[in-house]
Amino acid sequence: MEIKNKSFICLLAGIAAFFILKVFEMQFKFSDGYTYMYMGKLILNGLVPYKDFFFASPPFQIYFLSFFEIFFGKNIILLKFIPIVAVIGSSIFIYLFMKKKFGEWQGLTASLLFLFSFLVLLTTDYLTGISVTTFFILGMTYFIEEDKPFVAGVFGSLALLTRLYSPFPIAGALVYYIIYKRKEILKFVIGLLSLFLPVSIFFQIISNGNYLSQIFFFRLNLISGIGLSKLSVVWFFLVGDFVLILGSLFWLLFDKEKKKLTLPVLMTFVSIIFYVVYSDIYYLYFGLIIGFLSMFSAKFLFEFSDFKNFKKVLVALLVILILFNSFLYIQNHASSANITFTNDIVNFVKNNSNSSDTIYGSFELTPLIGILSERKLAGNIADTNPKNIMISAYNIQDLEKKIAGVKFIISKVNILPDGEIADFDASTPLDYINKNCNLTKTYNIEKDYSSNAVVIFECK
């Protein structure tokens, strides 16, 4: 008996392999994801973003997290399934889009290239928002192809409510509608505004104008110079997913059916403009185009479909790429930024403080400790990203007033060979620490991208 829809069965097998790999590597890592988790807790406690606490992105992600936190409680490690499930959903949208355009095996190939791309393997370790945004962008792409402009617009609206880098691929979709589907553009625009506009107006009103200031003007003021340079970030992406980038370039040069992928081409092009003109670029931002690069590369591979033994060679190439990227990920990155002493810090904080005491510190760790130890963050300051200080979203003096009376300050630092503590970030109130606190705990970080230790100061 012949099995129908073999490609989808193969896709499910690929999804299962991806899921198992990610679950085995699921760890607490230094990440701003805990900031969003803690904000979800604040929402459950009745607080409102932009009004009661600072948040530099649209509201969907933290409200989405708060919903799941109702069920997960302190088992917040389970929230790390969200980016994994989101990219699996994205891979299905890619499969369906390419299947309709070119055939099921092209769909399968593109989906596997996406799932096991180096960028997807790496960024799904973190709850940054890019995976959910990508899901909505690729869902929008699929529904545009299905001639469902309103539904496509709703997906675009959800992307806009998740991250502010989503307008760029959406702008590419609008250009596509203007050129090819003018009769449907109104329905698409209505879908785009259906959720984004009322939600934005609501938060603008209740925050007394802080909503627009925090998510838009804050972004305009962002500066480069914190962490890696733009050139380093771009180079990391070029090296990590060199095969997809090269395949996309070859497709652009030699494919004779480029018009069939005009939509993802336009969305990719406008996103690249974003990368060029915006100064504060992070590696994860390239998640906006990685799905499209997978489509282009898959289409290029099938330019050779008439060659003898093409299917065998294609399977071999896919297996090699999947194993190679998985090996690089496991060998060099899966264990990076792991927090191996989470329980130690949680127990220390709980055993040496009262339930009414507060803590403050690095956005990559302190919100996690706050959730697990059931201690509030001083001043409800969940986002201590140093850029907030550097662009004067608030100043260090205001911060010191908000955290007055804090019990512990937790900082991610570098300890030099002579024992000196260095590389405090700009959001660390060093004057306050020098006047009121003493170093009480030090934890060595086994492997990280920037720091080698976490220190805890106990304050009066």
N, C-alpha and C positions, 0 to 999 in steps of 0.2 A: 504494500500500500504506500503510495507516494505522499510524502509530507507536504502540506500546503504552507505557503508563507515561510519558507525556510529562513529567509533573511531576518524576519522578526524574531524567530527562535534564536538565531545567532546573536541578534542584538540583545535579547534577554540574557544570554550567556555572558556577553561582554559586560552588561550592566551588573550582573551578579559578581563577576570577577572584580570589577571596579569597586563595588560595594564592600566586598570582603577585604580587599586591600585597604580601603579607607578605615573600616571598622577596626582592623588590627592595629592601625597606626593612630587611633584616636587617643589624644592626650590633652591635658591642660597645657597650653602654650602661652607664652607672653604675647598678648594681643589686645587691640582696642575693642575686641568683641565683648569683653566683660563690662566695658563701659555701657554698651547697649543693653546687656543683660540687667545691669543694676538700674538703668533708667526704666526698664520694664517693671522692676520692683517698685520704683518710685510711683509709677503710674498706678499700680495695684494699690498703693497706699493713698491714692487720691490726688497726687500732684500732677501738674500739667507742664509739658515741655514748653520752652520758650518763655513761659510765665514764671514757673517756680524753679526751673533749672535750665542751664545752657545746653543747647543741642544744635549742632551745625549742619544737620541734614534734615530733609523732610521726614514726616512722622511715621510712615508706614512700618518701618522695620521694628521700632521699639514697641509699637502697639501690637504688632504681630508676635513679637517675643513675649510680651506681657500675657497674651492669651495662652501661650503654651506653658508659661511659668506657673499658671494656675494649677496645672496638672503635674508638672515636674517637681515643684517645690525646690528643694536644695539639690536635686539631681540634675544640675544644670549642664553636666557633661552631655546629657541627652540632646540639648539644644544644638550640639555640634552636628547632629544629623541633618539640620536644616540645609546647609550648603550642599551636602551630599545628595539629598533628595532633589534639591533645586537643579543641580547639573544633570541628574538623571532625567528629570523632566525636560530640560533643555535638549538633551541628546535625542529624546523622542520627537520633539518638534523638528529638529534637524533631519531626522530620518523621514518623517512625513513630508516635509518640504521637498527634500531631494528625490524622494520616491515619486512624488507627483510630477516633478520636473523631468527626471531622467530615468528613473527606475529604482526598484527596491535595493539592488546591490550597491548602487551609488549612494543611496540613503544609508545603508549599513556602514559603508566605508567612511562616509563623512562623520557619522555618529561615533564610531570607534576612534577616529582621529581626534575628535573633540574630547571624548571622555578621558583618553590617555595622553592628551597633550600635556606638556610639562607644566604649563600655566594652570590648567584645571587641577592636576594632581597636587600642586603646591598650594593654591589659594583655597581649596576646599578644607584645608586644615584650620582655617580661620573664619570667624563669623563677621566678615567685613561688610557684607551687603552686596558685593559684586555678583555672587552666584544667584541671588534672588533677582537682582536687576537684569542679569543676563537671561534668566528664565522668562521674564516679562518681555524683554526685547525680542527674543527668538519666538515667543508665542505671538507677539505682534506681527513678526515677519511671516509666520505660517498663516495667520488669519488674513493678512493682506493677500497672500497667494490664493487663499480659499474664497476670495471675493466677499469677505465679511468685514467691511470697513469699520462698522461700529464696534464689533467685538475686538478688532485689532486696536482701535482707539482706546478701549477700556484697558487693554494690556499695556498700551503706551502710557496711559494715565497712572496705572499702578507703578510703572517704572519711574515716572516723574516723582511720585510720592515716596520712592525708596531712596534714590540717589540723584544728585544734581548733575552727574555726568551723562545721564540718560538723554537729555535733550539733543545731543549731537547725532546719535543714530536715528532718533525720531525725526530730526530735521532732514536726514537723508530720505526717510520714508515720505515725508511731505513733498520733497522734490520729485520723488517717484510718482506720487499722485498727481502733481501738477503737470508732469510730462505725459503720463500714460493713462491716468484714470481720473480725469477732472470731474466727471459726473459723480464720483464716489467720495470726493475729498471732503464734502460737507459732513457726511456721516462719520468719517474718520475724525475730523476735528471735534465734532460733538462728543464722540467717544473719548477723545483726549481730555476734553474739559469736564466730562461727566463727573469724575471723582476729584481730579486735581483742583479745579476751580473752587467748588464749595468747601473742600477741606482747607485749602489755603486761606480763603476768606474767613472761615471760622477761627483758625488759629491766629490770623492777623488781628482779628478783633479782640479775642480773649487775652492775647499777649500784649495788648496795648502797642502794637506795632513792632514788637521784638521778633516776631516770626520772620518777616522779610529781612530784617537786619541780620539775624543770626544765620540764616541759610543762604542768603544771597550776597549781601555786602561783605560779610565775613569772608566768603570765598574769594571775592574780588581783591581783598587785601592780603591774601595768602602769599607768602614769599618762599622762594627756594632757599637752599642752604642748610636745611635740617635733614640729616641723614644723607642718602646718596644723591649725587647730582643727576640731572635729567639724562645726561649722556650715559651714565652708569646704569640707570634704570632701563633705558632703551637697549643698551648692549646686552644686559642680562636677558631681556626678552628675545632679542635676535639670536642669541646663543642657545637659549633654552628650547625655543620652538623653531629652530633653523629650518627643519624639514618642511613644516607647514608654510613658512614664509617663502621658501624657495619654490615649493610646489605652487603657491599662489602666483608668484611672479611668472613662472613658466606658463601657467594657465592663462594669465593676462596677455602674455606674448603670443601664444600659439593656438589657443582654443578658438574654434570657429563659431561657437554658439554662445558667445559672451552675453548676448542680449537676454538670454534666458535667466541670467543671474544679475540683471541690472539692479534689482532692488538691493540685494546684499552689497553690490559694488558701491552704490551710492551711500549706503549706510556706513560702509567701511571708510570711504573717502572722507566723509564729513567727520567721522571719529578721528581720523588721522589729523585733520585740521585742528581738532581739539588738542591732540598730543603736541602739536607744533606750537600753538599759540599760548597754551596754559603753562605757567612756570612750575606749578607744584604737582608734578606727575609721579604717580606710584606704579609699581609693576602690575598691581592688580587691575589698574584701569584698562590694560590691554585685554581684559576679559570681555570687553565690549565687542571686540572683533575676532576673537579666537574661533567662535562658531562659524563665522563667515570664511575665515581662512581654511577651516576644515572642509567646507563646501567646495571652495575653489580647488584645493589640493585633490580632493576626491574626484572632481570632474576632470582634472588634468590626468590623473592616473588612468581613467577610463578612455583617454585618447588612444591608448594602446590595447584596447579590448579585442581588436582583431588579430593580435599577435598570437602565435602558438603558445600554449601553456600559460596564457595570461592569468587565468584564475589561480593557478598554483603559485605563480610568481607574486600575485597580489596578496594572497594569504600569507606567504612567507614574509613579504615586506611588512605587512600589518603586525604579524607576530613579533618580528624583530624590533619594530618601533615600539610596540607596547612593552615588551620586555626591557628594552633599553631605557625608555623613559621611566618605567617603574623602578628599575635598578638605580638610576641616578637619583630619583626621588627618595628611595629608601636609604641609599648609601649616604647622601649628602644633606638631605633636608628633613626627612621624617622625624629625626631625633633632635633637630635644631630647635631652639627656643622652648624646649620642654621644661615645664616647672616641676622639678623632681621633689620639691620640698613643700608642696602645697599644704599637706596635712600638718607638717611641723609648724608652719606659720599660723595656721588656723588654731591649732591647739595652744600655741604660745599666747596668741591674742585672747582667746577665750579664758585661759587660766590666769591671765594677768590683767584683766580688766573687768569692769562691771558692764551689764547689758546696756546701760545708758551712756557708756563711753563711746567716743567717736574715733575714727581713723582717717588718715589722709595719705595720699602718695601717688606713685606711678600709675598712670591709666592702664598700663599693660598688666597690672597685677592686683592693685589695691581693691578695685570693685569686686573682683573674684573673692578676695579674702573677706570683704565686707558681707557678701552674700552667705558664704559658708560659715563664718563665725557669728553671724547674726549681729553685726555691729554696723551702725550707720556711718556713712561717709560725712565728714565734717562739712557743714554748710551745704549739704547735698551736692557737693562738687564731684560729679562722677567723671567728667571729662577734664583731665588735667594735662591734656596735650600741650606741650611747651609752646606751640604756635599761638595758643590763646593769649599767652603773655607777650610773645614777640610782636604780635600785631595789635596789642592793646585791647583785645576783647574784654579783658579786665587787667588790672595791674597787681603787682605783688603785694602792695600795701592793703588793697581791698581784700585780697586773698587771706592775708594774715588776720584780718579782722574776722573773716568768716570762719576761720578754723581755730580761733582762740579757744583754749581749753581742750584741744585735741589730745588724745592719749598716746597714739602711736603715729609716726610718720614713716612710711615705707618707700624706699627709693631704690631704683635700679641704677647701678653705677659700675664704674671700673675701679678695681683696687690695683694700684701700681706695685711693682716689685718691692718698693721701700715701705709699703703699707699705707701710703697716702690714698685717700678716697677721692676719686676724680670723676669728671663727666656727669655731675648732677645736671638734670635738665632745667630749663628756664622756669618751670612751674614749682621748683623746690624752694621753699621759703628758708633760705640758708640763714638769714639774720635771726629769724624766729627760732630756728633749730639751735643756733649758737647761744641764744639767750635762755632758752627754756628746756632744751632736750639733751639727752645723753645717748650715745650709741650703746645699744643693748644686745643686738643680735646681728650676725653676719652669715649669709648663706652663699656658698659658691655655686655659680651657674656652670653646668658641665659643658654646654655648647650653645652659643647664641650668635646672632648676627652683629651685635653691637656692644654688649656688656658682659662682665664676668662675675658679677655679684649682686646680691640684694642685701641692703642694710635696713635695720629697723631702729628708729630712735624712739625712746620713751620720753614723754614730755610731762612737765609739771601740771 
